[in-house]
Amino acid sequence: MKLLLHACCAPCSVQCVQALEEEGLRPDLLWYNPNIHPYTEYRSRREAFRCFCEDRRLLFILEDDYGLRSFIKGLSDNDAPGGRCAFCYRLRLEKSVALAAEKGYDAFSTTLLISPYQDHGLLMKIGENLAACYGIEFLYRDFRPRFRQGQKEAREAGYYMQKYCGCIYSEEERYLGKPESAK
């Protein structure tokens, strides 16, 4: 199976790639994360991702779109509880499936599935809906049991370790907590 794996960052990629290789799959990775802000954070994560792929000799596609303005504009219509993350997941997964279809992949997936902080039900629903639209399999795997090990290995390898999901709103929540309207 030819698999395109959307990668949110190097630390989340470590054990996702390992798990897939244990299944006999060697994914190609896609960097497309216009949700990550500010630019210094985006750059740090992008460079760590590039180093990870080069260290592991993985093929990767770099869709280098910082995307601050278009991402914030897109969020303005999706600010209801859960809407922000749904918009972000859909944006990144749709780019992934579209590229997978264009380049002849059999399936697509995402490293977001390793994070215990992400909504797996929502990710699976969006992935399966997009798979049906594009005629390509969404490969769901619950990588969460490997999260801590992946973080440990990423630290040991010296990859940049972020402290929040990516968008400017998640940075705010990391330091100030969730606003009452989002709880």
MOKAKA-V326502 format. One record per residue. N is the residue number from 1. RES is the residue in three letters. PHI is phi as a letter, one per 40 degrees, with the letter a starting at -180 (NA if undefined). PSI is psi in whole degrees, 0 to 359 (999 if undefined). BURIAL is + if it has 9 or more other ideal C-beta (glycine too) atoms within 8 Angstrom, else -. Layout:
BEGIN
n=<N N>
res=<RES RES>
phi=<PHI PHI>
psi=<PSI PSI>
burial=<BURIAL BURIAL>
END
This chain:
BEGIN
n=<1 2 3 4 5 6 7 8 9 10 11 12 13 14 15 16 17 18 19 20 21 22 23 24 25 26 27 28 29 30 31 32 33 34 35 36 37 38 39 40 41 42 43 44 45 46 47 48 49 50 51 52 53 54 55 56 57 58 59 60 61 62 63 64 65 66 67 68 69 70 71 72 73 74 75 76 77 78 79 80 81 82 83 84 85 86 87 88 89 90 91 92 93 94 95 96 97 98 99 100 101 102 103 104 105 106 107 108 109 110 111 112 113 114 115 116 117 118 119 120 121 122 123 124 125 126 127 128 129 130 131 132 133 134 135 136 137 138 139 140 141 142 143 144 145 146 147 148 149 150 151 152 153 154 155 156 157 158 159 160 161 162 163 164 165 166 167 168 169 170 171 172 173 174 175 176 177 178 179 180 181 182 183>
res=<MET LYS LEU LEU LEU HIS ALA CYS CYS ALA PRO CYS SER VAL GLN CYS VAL GLN ALA LEU GLU GLU GLU GLY LEU ARG PRO ASP LEU LEU TRP TYR ASN PRO ASN ILE HIS PRO TYR THR GLU TYR ARG SER ARG ARG GLU ALA PHE ARG CYS PHE CYS GLU ASP ARG ARG LEU LEU PHE ILE LEU GLU ASP ASP TYR GLY LEU ARG SER PHE ILE LYS GLY LEU SER ASP ASN ASP ALA PRO GLY GLY ARG CYS ALA PHE CYS TYR ARG LEU ARG LEU GLU LYS SER VAL ALA LEU ALA ALA GLU LYS GLY TYR ASP ALA PHE SER THR THR LEU LEU ILE SER PRO TYR GLN ASP HIS GLY LEU LEU MET LYS ILE GLY GLU ASN LEU ALA ALA CYS TYR GLY ILE GLU PHE LEU TYR ARG ASP PHE ARG PRO ARG PHE ARG GLN GLY GLN LYS GLU ALA ARG GLU ALA GLY TYR TYR MET GLN LYS TYR CYS GLY CYS ILE TYR SER GLU GLU GLU ARG TYR LEU GLY LYS PRO GLU SER ALA LYS>
phi=<NA c b b b c b c a c d c c d c c c d c c c c c g b b c c b b c a a c c c a c c c c d c c c c c c c d c d c c d c f c c a b b c c b d g d c c c c c c c d c b c c d g c c c c c c d c d c c c c c c c c c c c c g c c a b a a c d c c c c c c c c d c d c c c d c c c d c c b g b c c c c b c c d c c d c c c c c c c c c c g c d b c b a d i c c c c c d c c c b g c c d c c c>
psi=<133 116 131 120 112 133 124 332 168 311 321 338 329 301 337 312 317 313 316 321 325 336 357 14 131 99 154 147 150 126 111 102 66 2 346 124 154 184 323 323 314 310 317 316 319 316 323 319 313 316 317 311 318 318 320 0 47 142 138 154 128 103 89 80 100 313 23 303 315 325 312 319 316 327 333 332 0 40 7 159 128 341 324 311 321 317 315 313 311 317 309 320 326 321 320 311 323 316 321 316 315 323 7 26 156 333 164 158 188 146 350 338 357 342 127 354 353 157 97 322 315 317 316 317 312 315 315 322 315 323 317 320 322 352 31 142 138 116 103 131 138 93 358 323 344 1 304 319 318 319 317 312 323 318 313 326 349 18 147 134 112 165 6 167 310 312 161 331 321 331 315 314 328 320 331 351 167 140 154 323 341 354 999>
burial=<- - + + + + + + + + + + + + + + + + + + + - - - - - + + + + + + + + + + + - - - + + - + + + + + + + + + + - - - - + - + + - + - - - - + - - + + - + + - - + - - - - + + + + + + + + + + + + + + + + + + + - - - + - + + + + + + + + + - - + - + - + + + - + + + - + + - - + - + - + + + + - + + - + + - - + + - + + + - + - + + - + - - - + + - - + + - + - - - - - - - - - ->
END
